[in-house]
């Protein structure tokens, strides 16, 4: 995450934090990375990319892929060339 990324406090029930920590461990990432991944997934709208796809829907797909690739590279400690 970049130092310019927004931050805020989040209160979680203890049971949910335990589940989050277990999922983060299973996926070999921090609780923050696990939370971000799950939040991003919740906003992804499945679409079929075909000739009727709009420019806006394609941009949504590309931005989603870019976020996932960036997160993966950060997780792996690999620098992503722009």
mmCIF file of the N, C-alpha and C atoms, coordinates in Angstrom:
data_MODEL
# 
_entry.id   MODEL 
# 
loop_
_atom_site.group_PDB 
_atom_site.id 
_atom_site.type_symbol 
_atom_site.label_atom_id 
_atom_site.label_alt_id 
_atom_site.label_comp_id 
_atom_site.label_asym_id 
_atom_site.label_entity_id 
_atom_site.label_seq_id 
_atom_site.pdbx_PDB_ins_code 
_atom_site.Cartn_x 
_atom_site.Cartn_y 
_atom_site.Cartn_z 
_atom_site.occupancy 
_atom_site.B_iso_or_equiv 
_atom_site.pdbx_formal_charge 
_atom_site.auth_seq_id 
_atom_site.auth_comp_id 
_atom_site.auth_asym_id 
_atom_site.auth_atom_id 
_atom_site.pdbx_PDB_model_num 
ATOM 1   N N  . UNK A 1 1  ? 0.833   -1.177  0.000   1.00 0.00 ? 1  UNK A N  1 
ATOM 2   C CA . UNK A 1 1  ? 0.000   0.000   0.000   1.00 0.00 ? 1  UNK A CA 1 
ATOM 3   C C  . UNK A 1 1  ? 0.877   1.239   0.000   1.00 0.00 ? 1  UNK A C  1 
ATOM 4   N N  . UNK A 1 2  ? 0.429   2.225   -0.696  1.00 0.00 ? 2  UNK A N  1 
ATOM 5   C CA . UNK A 1 2  ? 1.166   3.483   -0.757  1.00 0.00 ? 2  UNK A CA 1 
ATOM 6   C C  . UNK A 1 2  ? 0.875   4.316   0.482   1.00 0.00 ? 2  UNK A C  1 
ATOM 7   N N  . UNK A 1 3  ? 1.837   5.148   0.857   1.00 0.00 ? 3  UNK A N  1 
ATOM 8   C CA . UNK A 1 3  ? 1.646   5.992   2.037   1.00 0.00 ? 3  UNK A CA 1 
ATOM 9   C C  . UNK A 1 3  ? 0.537   7.015   1.829   1.00 0.00 ? 3  UNK A C  1 
ATOM 10  N N  . UNK A 1 4  ? 0.126   7.211   0.588   1.00 0.00 ? 4  UNK A N  1 
ATOM 11  C CA . UNK A 1 4  ? -0.951  8.159   0.304   1.00 0.00 ? 4  UNK A CA 1 
ATOM 12  C C  . UNK A 1 4  ? -2.330  7.509   0.361   1.00 0.00 ? 4  UNK A C  1 
ATOM 13  N N  . UNK A 1 5  ? -2.386  6.187   0.572   1.00 0.00 ? 5  UNK A N  1 
ATOM 14  C CA . UNK A 1 5  ? -3.677  5.507   0.666   1.00 0.00 ? 5  UNK A CA 1 
ATOM 15  C C  . UNK A 1 5  ? -4.419  5.962   1.909   1.00 0.00 ? 5  UNK A C  1 
ATOM 16  N N  . UNK A 1 6  ? -5.726  6.021   1.799   1.00 0.00 ? 6  UNK A N  1 
ATOM 17  C CA . UNK A 1 6  ? -6.580  6.436   2.906   1.00 0.00 ? 6  UNK A CA 1 
ATOM 18  C C  . UNK A 1 6  ? -6.539  5.414   4.035   1.00 0.00 ? 6  UNK A C  1 
ATOM 19  N N  . UNK A 1 7  ? -6.677  5.900   5.252   1.00 0.00 ? 7  UNK A N  1 
ATOM 20  C CA . UNK A 1 7  ? -6.711  5.035   6.422   1.00 0.00 ? 7  UNK A CA 1 
ATOM 21  C C  . UNK A 1 7  ? -7.926  5.394   7.261   1.00 0.00 ? 7  UNK A C  1 
ATOM 22  N N  . UNK A 1 8  ? -8.494  4.386   7.938   1.00 0.00 ? 8  UNK A N  1 
ATOM 23  C CA . UNK A 1 8  ? -9.571  4.647   8.880   1.00 0.00 ? 8  UNK A CA 1 
ATOM 24  C C  . UNK A 1 8  ? -9.631  3.512   9.889   1.00 0.00 ? 8  UNK A C  1 
ATOM 25  N N  . UNK A 1 9  ? -10.240 3.780   11.029  1.00 0.00 ? 9  UNK A N  1 
ATOM 26  C CA . UNK A 1 9  ? -10.390 2.754   12.057  1.00 0.00 ? 9  UNK A CA 1 
ATOM 27  C C  . UNK A 1 9  ? -11.616 1.922   11.731  1.00 0.00 ? 9  UNK A C  1 
ATOM 28  N N  . UNK A 1 10 ? -11.518 0.643   12.026  1.00 0.00 ? 10 UNK A N  1 
ATOM 29  C CA . UNK A 1 10 ? -12.618 -0.283  11.760  1.00 0.00 ? 10 UNK A CA 1 
ATOM 30  C C  . UNK A 1 10 ? -12.809 -1.166  12.984  1.00 0.00 ? 10 UNK A C  1 
ATOM 31  N N  . UNK A 1 11 ? -14.023 -1.215  13.480  1.00 0.00 ? 11 UNK A N  1 
ATOM 32  C CA . UNK A 1 11 ? -14.328 -2.081  14.616  1.00 0.00 ? 11 UNK A CA 1 
ATOM 33  C C  . UNK A 1 11 ? -14.938 -3.368  14.093  1.00 0.00 ? 11 UNK A C  1 
ATOM 34  N N  . UNK A 1 12 ? -14.400 -4.480  14.568  1.00 0.00 ? 12 UNK A N  1 
ATOM 35  C CA . UNK A 1 12 ? -14.894 -5.795  14.163  1.00 0.00 ? 12 UNK A CA 1 
ATOM 36  C C  . UNK A 1 12 ? -15.258 -6.607  15.393  1.00 0.00 ? 12 UNK A C  1 
ATOM 37  N N  . UNK A 1 13 ? -16.304 -7.398  15.295  1.00 0.00 ? 13 UNK A N  1 
ATOM 38  C CA . UNK A 1 13 ? -16.542 -8.359  16.363  1.00 0.00 ? 13 UNK A CA 1 
ATOM 39  C C  . UNK A 1 13 ? -15.347 -9.308  16.443  1.00 0.00 ? 13 UNK A C  1 
ATOM 40  N N  . UNK A 1 14 ? -15.024 -9.743  17.638  1.00 0.00 ? 14 UNK A N  1 
ATOM 41  C CA . UNK A 1 14 ? -13.840 -10.583 17.835  1.00 0.00 ? 14 UNK A CA 1 
ATOM 42  C C  . UNK A 1 14 ? -13.879 -11.834 16.960  1.00 0.00 ? 14 UNK A C  1 
ATOM 43  N N  . UNK A 1 15 ? -15.043 -12.456 16.849  1.00 0.00 ? 15 UNK A N  1 
ATOM 44  C CA . UNK A 1 15 ? -15.156 -13.676 16.045  1.00 0.00 ? 15 UNK A CA 1 
ATOM 45  C C  . UNK A 1 15 ? -14.824 -13.400 14.577  1.00 0.00 ? 15 UNK A C  1 
ATOM 46  N N  . UNK A 1 16 ? -15.242 -12.250 14.070  1.00 0.00 ? 16 UNK A N  1 
ATOM 47  C CA . UNK A 1 16 ? -14.952 -11.907 12.680  1.00 0.00 ? 16 UNK A CA 1 
ATOM 48  C C  . UNK A 1 16 ? -13.467 -11.629 12.487  1.00 0.00 ? 16 UNK A C  1 
ATOM 49  N N  . UNK A 1 17 ? -12.844 -10.986 13.469  1.00 0.00 ? 17 UNK A N  1 
ATOM 50  C CA . UNK A 1 17 ? -11.406 -10.737 13.360  1.00 0.00 ? 17 UNK A CA 1 
ATOM 51  C C  . UNK A 1 17 ? -10.629 -12.053 13.361  1.00 0.00 ? 17 UNK A C  1 
ATOM 52  N N  . UNK A 1 18 ? -11.074 -13.004 14.148  1.00 0.00 ? 18 UNK A N  1 
ATOM 53  C CA . UNK A 1 18 ? -10.412 -14.315 14.179  1.00 0.00 ? 18 UNK A CA 1 
ATOM 54  C C  . UNK A 1 18 ? -10.541 -14.992 12.813  1.00 0.00 ? 18 UNK A C  1 
ATOM 55  N N  . UNK A 1 19 ? -11.745 -14.940 12.237  1.00 0.00 ? 19 UNK A N  1 
ATOM 56  C CA . UNK A 1 19 ? -11.941 -15.527 10.900  1.00 0.00 ? 19 UNK A CA 1 
ATOM 57  C C  . UNK A 1 19 ? -11.073 -14.834 9.864   1.00 0.00 ? 19 UNK A C  1 
ATOM 58  N N  . UNK A 1 20 ? -10.979 -13.510 9.963   1.00 0.00 ? 20 UNK A N  1 
ATOM 59  C CA . UNK A 1 20 ? -10.153 -12.745 9.026   1.00 0.00 ? 20 UNK A CA 1 
ATOM 60  C C  . UNK A 1 20 ? -8.685  -13.128 9.169   1.00 0.00 ? 20 UNK A C  1 
ATOM 61  N N  . UNK A 1 21 ? -8.215  -13.245 10.404  1.00 0.00 ? 21 UNK A N  1 
ATOM 62  C CA . UNK A 1 21 ? -6.822  -13.616 10.643  1.00 0.00 ? 21 UNK A CA 1 
ATOM 63  C C  . UNK A 1 21 ? -6.527  -15.017 10.108  1.00 0.00 ? 21 UNK A C  1 
ATOM 64  N N  . UNK A 1 22 ? -7.456  -15.940 10.307  1.00 0.00 ? 22 UNK A N  1 
ATOM 65  C CA . UNK A 1 22 ? -7.265  -17.306 9.801   1.00 0.00 ? 22 UNK A CA 1 
ATOM 66  C C  . UNK A 1 22 ? -7.230  -17.323 8.270   1.00 0.00 ? 22 UNK A C  1 
ATOM 67  N N  . UNK A 1 23 ? -8.127  -16.560 7.650   1.00 0.00 ? 23 UNK A N  1 
ATOM 68  C CA . UNK A 1 23 ? -8.134  -16.495 6.187   1.00 0.00 ? 23 UNK A CA 1 
ATOM 69  C C  . UNK A 1 23 ? -6.853  -15.857 5.663   1.00 0.00 ? 23 UNK A C  1 
ATOM 70  N N  . UNK A 1 24 ? -6.394  -14.802 6.341   1.00 0.00 ? 24 UNK A N  1 
ATOM 71  C CA . UNK A 1 24 ? -5.150  -14.132 5.934   1.00 0.00 ? 24 UNK A CA 1 
ATOM 72  C C  . UNK A 1 24 ? -3.974  -15.100 6.028   1.00 0.00 ? 24 UNK A C  1 
ATOM 73  N N  . UNK A 1 25 ? -3.909  -15.852 7.120   1.00 0.00 ? 25 UNK A N  1 
ATOM 74  C CA . UNK A 1 25 ? -2.834  -16.842 7.271   1.00 0.00 ? 25 UNK A CA 1 
ATOM 75  C C  . UNK A 1 25 ? -2.904  -17.895 6.166   1.00 0.00 ? 25 UNK A C  1 
ATOM 76  N N  . UNK A 1 26 ? -4.114  -18.373 5.885   1.00 0.00 ? 26 UNK A N  1 
ATOM 77  C CA . UNK A 1 26 ? -4.291  -19.406 4.857   1.00 0.00 ? 26 UNK A CA 1 
ATOM 78  C C  . UNK A 1 26 ? -3.870  -18.901 3.480   1.00 0.00 ? 26 UNK A C  1 
ATOM 79  N N  . UNK A 1 27 ? -4.093  -17.605 3.240   1.00 0.00 ? 27 UNK A N  1 
ATOM 80  C CA . UNK A 1 27 ? -3.750  -17.011 1.944   1.00 0.00 ? 27 UNK A CA 1 
ATOM 81  C C  . UNK A 1 27 ? -2.371  -16.360 1.944   1.00 0.00 ? 27 UNK A C  1 
ATOM 82  N N  . UNK A 1 28 ? -1.652  -16.512 3.055   1.00 0.00 ? 28 UNK A N  1 
ATOM 83  C CA . UNK A 1 28 ? -0.284  -15.990 3.199   1.00 0.00 ? 28 UNK A CA 1 
ATOM 84  C C  . UNK A 1 28 ? -0.195  -14.497 2.915   1.00 0.00 ? 28 UNK A C  1 
ATOM 85  N N  . UNK A 1 29 ? -1.099  -13.742 3.575   1.00 0.00 ? 29 UNK A N  1 
ATOM 86  C CA . UNK A 1 29 ? -1.057  -12.290 3.447   1.00 0.00 ? 29 UNK A CA 1 
ATOM 87  C C  . UNK A 1 29 ? -1.497  -11.662 4.764   1.00 0.00 ? 29 UNK A C  1 
ATOM 88  N N  . UNK A 1 30 ? -1.313  -10.372 4.866   1.00 0.00 ? 30 UNK A N  1 
ATOM 89  C CA . UNK A 1 30 ? -1.682  -9.651  6.081   1.00 0.00 ? 30 UNK A CA 1 
ATOM 90  C C  . UNK A 1 30 ? -3.204  -9.542  6.190   1.00 0.00 ? 30 UNK A C  1 
ATOM 91  N N  . UNK A 1 31 ? -3.660  -9.180  7.381   1.00 0.00 ? 31 UNK A N  1 
ATOM 92  C CA . UNK A 1 31 ? -5.103  -8.961  7.543   1.00 0.00 ? 31 UNK A CA 1 
ATOM 93  C C  . UNK A 1 31 ? -5.563  -7.800  6.668   1.00 0.00 ? 31 UNK A C  1 
ATOM 94  N N  . UNK A 1 32 ? -4.712  -6.795  6.521   1.00 0.00 ? 32 UNK A N  1 
ATOM 95  C CA . UNK A 1 32 ? -5.068  -5.669  5.652   1.00 0.00 ? 32 UNK A CA 1 
ATOM 96  C C  . UNK A 1 32 ? -5.233  -6.134  4.209   1.00 0.00 ? 32 UNK A C  1 
ATOM 97  N N  . UNK A 1 33 ? -4.279  -6.906  3.716   1.00 0.00 ? 33 UNK A N  1 
ATOM 98  C CA . UNK A 1 33 ? -4.354  -7.396  2.332   1.00 0.00 ? 33 UNK A CA 1 
ATOM 99  C C  . UNK A 1 33 ? -5.568  -8.309  2.153   1.00 0.00 ? 33 UNK A C  1 
ATOM 100 N N  . UNK A 1 34 ? -5.858  -9.129  3.149   1.00 0.00 ? 34 UNK A N  1 
ATOM 101 C CA . UNK A 1 34 ? -7.028  -10.007 3.075   1.00 0.00 ? 34 UNK A CA 1 
ATOM 102 C C  . UNK A 1 34 ? -8.320  -9.195  3.039   1.00 0.00 ? 34 UNK A C  1 
ATOM 103 N N  . UNK A 1 35 ? -8.388  -8.171  3.879   1.00 0.00 ? 35 UNK A N  1 
ATOM 104 C CA . UNK A 1 35 ? -9.564  -7.304  3.915   1.00 0.00 ? 35 UNK A CA 1 
ATOM 105 C C  . UNK A 1 35 ? -9.748  -6.594  2.579   1.00 0.00 ? 35 UNK A C  1 
ATOM 106 N N  . UNK A 1 36 ? -8.657  -6.044  2.027   1.00 0.00 ? 36 UNK A N  1 
ATOM 107 C CA . UNK A 1 36 ? -8.738  -5.350  0.744   1.00 0.00 ? 36 UNK A CA 1 
ATOM 108 C C  . UNK A 1 36 ? -9.194  -6.291  -0.367  1.00 0.00 ? 36 UNK A C  1 
ATOM 109 N N  . UNK A 1 37 ? -8.648  -7.479  -0.378  1.00 0.00 ? 37 UNK A N  1 
ATOM 110 C CA . UNK A 1 37 ? -9.024  -8.450  -1.396  1.00 0.00 ? 37 UNK A CA 1 
ATOM 111 C C  . UNK A 1 37 ? -10.515 -8.767  -1.320  1.00 0.00 ? 37 UNK A C  1 
ATOM 112 N N  . UNK A 1 38 ? -11.005 -8.984  -0.108  1.00 0.00 ? 38 UNK A N  1 
ATOM 113 C CA . UNK A 1 38 ? -12.416 -9.326  0.062   1.00 0.00 ? 38 UNK A CA 1 
ATOM 114 C C  . UNK A 1 38 ? -13.327 -8.153  -0.271  1.00 0.00 ? 38 UNK A C  1 
ATOM 115 N N  . UNK A 1 39 ? -12.901 -6.948  0.068   1.00 0.00 ? 39 UNK A N  1 
ATOM 116 C CA . UNK A 1 39 ? -13.694 -5.770  -0.293  1.00 0.00 ? 39 UNK A CA 1 
ATOM 117 C C  . UNK A 1 39 ? -13.733 -5.580  -1.807  1.00 0.00 ? 39 UNK A C  1 
ATOM 118 N N  . UNK A 1 40 ? -12.585 -5.707  -2.451  1.00 0.00 ? 40 UNK A N  1 
ATOM 119 C CA . UNK A 1 40 ? -12.546 -5.565  -3.905  1.00 0.00 ? 40 UNK A CA 1 
ATOM 120 C C  . UNK A 1 40 ? -13.448 -6.594  -4.576  1.00 0.00 ? 40 UNK A C  1 
ATOM 121 N N  . UNK A 1 41 ? -13.411 -7.827  -4.092  1.00 0.00 ? 41 UNK A N  1 
ATOM 122 C CA . UNK A 1 41 ? -14.259 -8.875  -4.670  1.00 0.00 ? 41 UNK A CA 1 
ATOM 123 C C  . UNK A 1 41 ? -15.735 -8.534  -4.525  1.00 0.00 ? 41 UNK A C  1 
ATOM 124 N N  . UNK A 1 42 ? -16.092 -7.884  -3.439  1.00 0.00 ? 42 UNK A N  1 
ATOM 125 C CA . UNK A 1 42 ? -17.497 -7.578  -3.217  1.00 0.00 ? 42 UNK A CA 1 
ATOM 126 C C  . UNK A 1 42 ? -18.015 -6.510  -4.178  1.00 0.00 ? 42 UNK A C  1 
ATOM 127 N N  . UNK A 1 43 ? -17.114 -5.744  -4.783  1.00 0.00 ? 43 UNK A N  1 
ATOM 128 C CA . UNK A 1 43 ? -17.529 -4.699  -5.713  1.00 0.00 ? 43 UNK A CA 1 
ATOM 129 C C  . UNK A 1 43 ? -17.437 -5.108  -7.172  1.00 0.00 ? 43 UNK A C  1 
ATOM 130 N N  . UNK A 1 44 ? -16.890 -6.277  -7.436  1.00 0.00 ? 44 UNK A N  1 
ATOM 131 C CA . UNK A 1 44 ? -16.753 -6.733  -8.818  1.00 0.00 ? 44 UNK A CA 1 
ATOM 132 C C  . UNK A 1 44 ? -18.091 -7.252  -9.312  1.00 0.00 ? 44 UNK A C  1 
ATOM 133 N N  . UNK A 1 45 ? -18.505 -6.727  -10.437 1.00 0.00 ? 45 UNK A N  1 
ATOM 134 C CA . UNK A 1 45 ? -19.746 -7.161  -11.055 1.00 0.00 ? 45 UNK A CA 1 
ATOM 135 C C  . UNK A 1 45 ? -19.388 -8.063  -12.220 1.00 0.00 ? 45 UNK A C  1 
ATOM 136 N N  . UNK A 1 46 ? -19.773 -9.336  -12.147 1.00 0.00 ? 46 UNK A N  1 
ATOM 137 C CA . UNK A 1 46 ? -19.440 -10.236 -13.255 1.00 0.00 ? 46 UNK A CA 1 
ATOM 138 C C  . UNK A 1 46 ? -20.096 -9.761  -14.557 1.00 0.00 ? 46 UNK A C  1 
ATOM 139 N N  . UNK A 1 47 ? -19.294 -9.701  -15.602 1.00 0.00 ? 47 UNK A N  1 
ATOM 140 C CA . UNK A 1 47 ? -19.845 -9.335  -16.905 1.00 0.00 ? 47 UNK A CA 1 
ATOM 141 C C  . UNK A 1 47 ? -19.251 -10.255 -17.954 1.00 0.00 ? 47 UNK A C  1 
ATOM 142 N N  . UNK A 1 48 ? -19.993 -10.443 -19.006 1.00 0.00 ? 48 UNK A N  1 
ATOM 143 C CA . UNK A 1 48 ? -19.480 -11.171 -20.154 1.00 0.00 ? 48 UNK A CA 1 
ATOM 144 C C  . UNK A 1 48 ? -18.908 -10.143 -21.114 1.00 0.00 ? 48 UNK A C  1 
ATOM 145 N N  . UNK A 1 49 ? -17.648 -10.323 -21.468 1.00 0.00 ? 49 UNK A N  1 
ATOM 146 C CA . UNK A 1 49 ? -17.028 -9.389  -22.405 1.00 0.00 ? 49 UNK A CA 1 
ATOM 147 C C  . UNK A 1 49 ? -17.311 -9.897  -23.811 1.00 0.00 ? 49 UNK A C  1 
ATOM 148 N N  . UNK A 1 50 ? -18.147 -9.169  -24.494 1.00 0.00 ? 50 UNK A N  1 
ATOM 149 C CA . UNK A 1 50 ? -18.489 -9.509  -25.870 1.00 0.00 ? 50 UNK A CA 1 
ATOM 150 C C  . UNK A 1 50 ? -18.640 -8.219  -26.655 1.00 0.00 ? 50 UNK A C  1 
ATOM 151 N N  . UNK A 1 51 ? -19.161 -8.309  -27.813 1.00 0.00 ? 51 UNK A N  1 
ATOM 152 C CA . UNK A 1 51 ? -19.268 -7.134  -28.674 1.00 0.00 ? 51 UNK A CA 1 
ATOM 153 C C  . UNK A 1 51 ? -20.215 -6.086  -28.106 1.00 0.00 ? 51 UNK A C  1 
ATOM 154 N N  . UNK A 1 52 ? -21.098 -6.463  -27.174 1.00 0.00 ? 52 UNK A N  1 
ATOM 155 C CA . UNK A 1 52 ? -22.025 -5.492  -26.607 1.00 0.00 ? 52 UNK A CA 1 
ATOM 156 C C  . UNK A 1 52 ? -21.478 -4.835  -25.342 1.00 0.00 ? 52 UNK A C  1 
ATOM 157 N N  . UNK A 1 53 ? -20.274 -5.235  -24.904 1.00 0.00 ? 53 UNK A N  1 
ATOM 158 C CA . UNK A 1 53 ? -19.703 -4.649  -23.697 1.00 0.00 ? 53 UNK A CA 1 
ATOM 159 C C  . UNK A 1 53 ? -19.418 -3.171  -23.926 1.00 0.00 ? 53 UNK A C  1 
ATOM 160 N N  . UNK A 1 54 ? -19.755 -2.362  -22.936 1.00 0.00 ? 54 UNK A N  1 
ATOM 161 C CA . UNK A 1 54 ? -19.531 -0.921  -23.052 1.00 0.00 ? 54 UNK A CA 1 
ATOM 162 C C  . UNK A 1 54 ? -18.105 -0.586  -22.655 1.00 0.00 ? 54 UNK A C  1 
ATOM 163 N N  . UNK A 1 55 ? -17.659 0.578   -23.069 1.00 0.00 ? 55 UNK A N  1 
ATOM 164 C CA . UNK A 1 55 ? -16.327 1.031   -22.684 1.00 0.00 ? 55 UNK A CA 1 
ATOM 165 C C  . UNK A 1 55 ? -16.209 1.102   -21.167 1.00 0.00 ? 55 UNK A C  1 
ATOM 166 N N  . UNK A 1 56 ? -17.271 1.555   -20.494 1.00 0.00 ? 56 UNK A N  1 
ATOM 167 C CA . UNK A 1 56 ? -17.241 1.681   -19.033 1.00 0.00 ? 56 UNK A CA 1 
ATOM 168 C C  . UNK A 1 56 ? -17.071 0.319   -18.367 1.00 0.00 ? 56 UNK A C  1 
ATOM 169 N N  . UNK A 1 57 ? -17.753 -0.696  -18.882 1.00 0.00 ? 57 UNK A N  1 
ATOM 170 C CA . UNK A 1 57 ? -17.632 -2.014  -18.258 1.00 0.00 ? 57 UNK A CA 1 
ATOM 171 C C  . UNK A 1 57 ? -16.244 -2.601  -18.500 1.00 0.00 ? 57 UNK A C  1 
ATOM 172 N N  . UNK A 1 58 ? -15.669 -2.329  -19.649 1.00 0.00 ? 58 UNK A N  1 
ATOM 173 C CA . UNK A 1 58 ? -14.319 -2.806  -19.923 1.00 0.00 ? 58 UNK A CA 1 
ATOM 174 C C  . UNK A 1 58 ? -13.301 -2.107  -19.024 1.00 0.00 ? 58 UNK A C  1 
ATOM 175 N N  . UNK A 1 59 ? -13.496 -0.823  -18.801 1.00 0.00 ? 59 UNK A N  1 
ATOM 176 C CA . UNK A 1 59 ? -12.610 -0.077  -17.909 1.00 0.00 ? 59 UNK A CA 1 
ATOM 177 C C  . UNK A 1 59 ? -12.705 -0.664  -16.507 1.00 0.00 ? 59 UNK A C  1 
ATOM 178 N N  . UNK A 1 60 ? -13.916 -0.996  -16.069 1.00 0.00 ? 60 UNK A N  1 
ATOM 179 C CA . UNK A 1 60 ? -14.119 -1.601  -14.749 1.00 0.00 ? 60 UNK A CA 1 
ATOM 180 C C  . UNK A 1 60 ? -13.334 -2.908  -14.638 1.00 0.00 ? 60 UNK A C  1 
ATOM 181 N N  . UNK A 1 61 ? -13.390 -3.722  -15.650 1.00 0.00 ? 61 UNK A N  1 
ATOM 182 C CA . UNK A 1 61 ? -12.678 -5.000  -15.647 1.00 0.00 ? 61 UNK A CA 1 
ATOM 183 C C  . UNK A 1 61 ? -11.170 -4.771  -15.606 1.00 0.00 ? 61 UNK A C  1 
ATOM 184 N N  . UNK A 1 62 ? -10.674 -3.873  -16.426 1.00 0.00 ? 62 UNK A N  1 
ATOM 185 C CA . UNK A 1 62 ? -9.236  -3.605  -16.484 1.00 0.00 ? 62 UNK A CA 1 
ATOM 186 C C  . UNK A 1 62 ? -8.734  -3.036  -15.158 1.00 0.00 ? 62 UNK A C  1 
ATOM 187 N N  . UNK A 1 63 ? -9.485  -2.110  -14.572 1.00 0.00 ? 63 UNK A N  1 
ATOM 188 C CA . UNK A 1 63 ? -9.066  -1.549  -13.284 1.00 0.00 ? 63 UNK A CA 1 
ATOM 189 C C  . UNK A 1 63 ? -9.052  -2.618  -12.197 1.00 0.00 ? 63 UNK A C  1 
ATOM 190 N N  . UNK A 1 64 ? -10.017 -3.504  -12.216 1.00 0.00 ? 64 UNK A N  1 
ATOM 191 C CA . UNK A 1 64 ? -10.048 -4.596  -11.250 1.00 0.00 ? 64 UNK A CA 1 
ATOM 192 C C  . UNK A 1 64 ? -8.842  -5.504  -11.403 1.00 0.00 ? 64 UNK A C  1 
ATOM 193 N N  . UNK A 1 65 ? -8.499  -5.817  -12.651 1.00 0.00 ? 65 UNK A N  1 
ATOM 194 C CA . UNK A 1 65 ? -7.333  -6.654  -12.905 1.00 0.00 ? 65 UNK A CA 1 
ATOM 195 C C  . UNK A 1 65 ? -6.046  -5.953  -12.489 1.00 0.00 ? 65 UNK A C  1 
ATOM 196 N N  . UNK A 1 66 ? -5.979  -4.650  -12.735 1.00 0.00 ? 66 UNK A N  1 
ATOM 197 C CA . UNK A 1 66 ? -4.799  -3.877  -12.351 1.00 0.00 ? 66 UNK A CA 1 
ATOM 198 C C  . UNK A 1 66 ? -4.609  -3.899  -10.839 1.00 0.00 ? 66 UNK A C  1 
ATOM 199 N N  . UNK A 1 67 ? -5.693  -3.728  -10.085 1.00 0.00 ? 67 UNK A N  1 
ATOM 200 C CA . UNK A 1 67 ? -5.598  -3.760  -8.621  1.00 0.00 ? 67 UNK A CA 1 
ATOM 201 C C  . UNK A 1 67 ? -5.133  -5.129  -8.142  1.00 0.00 ? 67 UNK A C  1 
ATOM 202 N N  . UNK A 1 68 ? -5.674  -6.171  -8.747  1.00 0.00 ? 68 UNK A N  1 
ATOM 203 C CA . UNK A 1 68 ? -5.283  -7.521  -8.344  1.00 0.00 ? 68 UNK A CA 1 
ATOM 204 C C  . UNK A 1 68 ? -3.815  -7.790  -8.673  1.00 0.00 ? 68 UNK A C  1 
ATOM 205 N N  . UNK A 1 69 ? -3.377  -7.369  -9.851  1.00 0.00 ? 69 UNK A N  1 
ATOM 206 C CA . UNK A 1 69 ? -1.990  -7.571  -10.240 1.00 0.00 ? 69 UNK A CA 1 
ATOM 207 C C  . UNK A 1 69 ? -1.054  -6.790  -9.325  1.00 0.00 ? 69 UNK A C  1 
ATOM 208 N N  . UNK A 1 70 ? -1.409  -5.557  -8.997  1.00 0.00 ? 70 UNK A N  1 
ATOM 209 C CA . UNK A 1 70 ? -0.599  -4.747  -8.098  1.00 0.00 ? 70 UNK A CA 1 
ATOM 210 C C  . UNK A 1 70 ? -0.501  -5.405  -6.730  1.00 0.00 ? 70 UNK A C  1 
ATOM 211 N N  . UNK A 1 71 ? -1.628  -5.880  -6.207  1.00 0.00 ? 71 UNK A N  1 
ATOM 212 C CA . UNK A 1 71 ? -1.635  -6.542  -4.899  1.00 0.00 ? 71 UNK A CA 1 
ATOM 213 C C  . UNK A 1 71 ? -0.794  -7.815  -4.926  1.00 0.00 ? 71 UNK A C  1 
ATOM 214 N N  . UNK A 1 72 ? -0.898  -8.568  -6.002  1.00 0.00 ? 72 UNK A N  1 
ATOM 215 C CA . UNK A 1 72 ? -0.117  -9.802  -6.130  1.00 0.00 ? 72 UNK A CA 1 
ATOM 216 C C  . UNK A 1 72 ? 1.377   -9.495  -6.174  1.00 0.00 ? 72 UNK A C  1 
ATOM 217 N N  . UNK A 1 73 ? 1.758   -8.499  -6.946  1.00 0.00 ? 73 UNK A N  1 
ATOM 218 C CA . UNK A 1 73 ? 3.175   -8.128  -7.033  1.00 0.00 ? 73 UNK A CA 1 
ATOM 219 C C  . UNK A 1 73 ? 3.701   -7.663  -5.680  1.00 0.00 ? 73 UNK A C  1 
ATOM 220 N N  . UNK A 1 74 ? 2.893   -6.879  -4.955  1.00 0.00 ? 74 UNK A N  1 
ATOM 221 C CA . UNK A 1 74 ? 3.308   -6.433  -3.632  1.00 0.00 ? 74 UNK A CA 1 
ATOM 222 C C  . UNK A 1 74 ? 3.463   -7.622  -2.705  1.00 0.00 ? 74 UNK A C  1 
ATOM 223 N N  . UNK A 1 75 ? 2.540   -8.554  -2.770  1.00 0.00 ? 75 UNK A N  1 
ATOM 224 C CA . UNK A 1 75 ? 2.585   -9.739  -1.924  1.00 0.00 ? 75 UNK A CA 1 
ATOM 225 C C  . UNK A 1 75 ? 3.842   -10.570 -2.212  1.00 0.00 ? 75 UNK A C  1 
ATOM 226 N N  . UNK A 1 76 ? 4.183   -10.676 -3.478  1.00 0.00 ? 76 UNK A N  1 
ATOM 227 C CA . UNK A 1 76 ? 5.337   -11.470 -3.885  1.00 0.00 ? 76 UNK A CA 1 
ATOM 228 C C  . UNK A 1 76 ? 6.652   -10.705 -3.782  1.00 0.00 ? 76 UNK A C  1 
ATOM 229 N N  . UNK A 1 77 ? 6.558   -9.393  -3.528  1.00 0.00 ? 77 UNK A N  1 
ATOM 230 C CA . UNK A 1 77 ? 7.765   -8.578  -3.443  1.00 0.00 ? 77 UNK A CA 1 
ATOM 231 C C  . UNK A 1 77 ? 8.399   -8.333  -4.804  1.00 0.00 ? 77 UNK A C  1 
ATOM 232 N N  . UNK A 1 78 ? 7.560   -8.339  -5.830  1.00 0.00 ? 78 UNK A N  1 
ATOM 233 C CA . UNK A 1 78 ? 8.034   -8.119  -7.200  1.00 0.00 ? 78 UNK A CA 1 
ATOM 234 C C  . UNK A 1 78 ? 7.670   -6.714  -7.631  1.00 0.00 ? 78 UNK A C  1 
ATOM 235 N N  . UNK A 1 79 ? 8.623   -6.006  -8.255  1.00 0.00 ? 79 UNK A N  1 
ATOM 236 C CA . UNK A 1 79 ? 8.345   -4.665  -8.743  1.00 0.00 ? 79 UNK A CA 1 
ATOM 237 C C  . UNK A 1 79 ? 7.654   -4.759  -10.090 1.00 0.00 ? 79 UNK A C  1 
ATOM 238 N N  . UNK A 1 80 ? 6.522   -4.092  -10.195 1.00 0.00 ? 80 UNK A N  1 
ATOM 239 C CA . UNK A 1 80 ? 5.749   -4.082  -11.428 1.00 0.00 ? 80 UNK A CA 1 
ATOM 240 C C  . UNK A 1 80 ? 6.201   -2.925  -12.291 1.00 0.00 ? 80 UNK A C  1 
ATOM 241 N N  . UNK A 1 81 ? 6.707   -3.225  -13.483 1.00 0.00 ? 81 UNK A N  1 
ATOM 242 C CA . UNK A 1 81 ? 7.129   -2.169  -14.405 1.00 0.00 ? 81 UNK A CA 1 
ATOM 243 C C  . UNK A 1 81 ? 5.907   -1.543  -15.041 1.00 0.00 ? 81 UNK A C  1 
ATOM 244 N N  . UNK A 1 82 ? 5.889   -0.219  -15.088 1.00 0.00 ? 82 UNK A N  1 
ATOM 245 C CA . UNK A 1 82 ? 4.752   0.493   -15.682 1.00 0.00 ? 82 UNK A CA 1 
ATOM 246 C C  . UNK A 1 82 ? 4.924   0.662   -17.160 1.00 0.00 ? 82 UNK A C  1 
# 
